[in-house]
């Protein structure tokens, strides 16, 4: 009986922490550019619900979205997934 209360409390805490995580509120285009190898990219800024503003870069005609500056390795196929990853840290 006691372990079920602990499990329920743990689940509630995990759910609360997830719902308080920062989420993207807007994504704005900043500029276009080329990396050192001449590949074109677009720079964006994601605004998060916790007030942070973080960079995203789009590659391959916006088919690949990366968190951070030009040399980032944290990439997604969807813009919203990359924005969520940026806001979550």
CORVENJO-V646322 format. One record per helix or strand of 2 or more residues. SS is the DSSP state (2 for helix, 1 for strand). FROM is the first residue (numbers start at 1). LEN is the number of residues. If there is no record, write none. Layout:
((SS & FROM & LEN) (SS & FROM & LEN))
This chain:
((2 & 2 & 19) (1 & 24 & 11) (1 & 40 & 9) (1 & 53 & 7) (1 & 64 & 4) (1 & 75 & 2) (2 & 79 & 10))
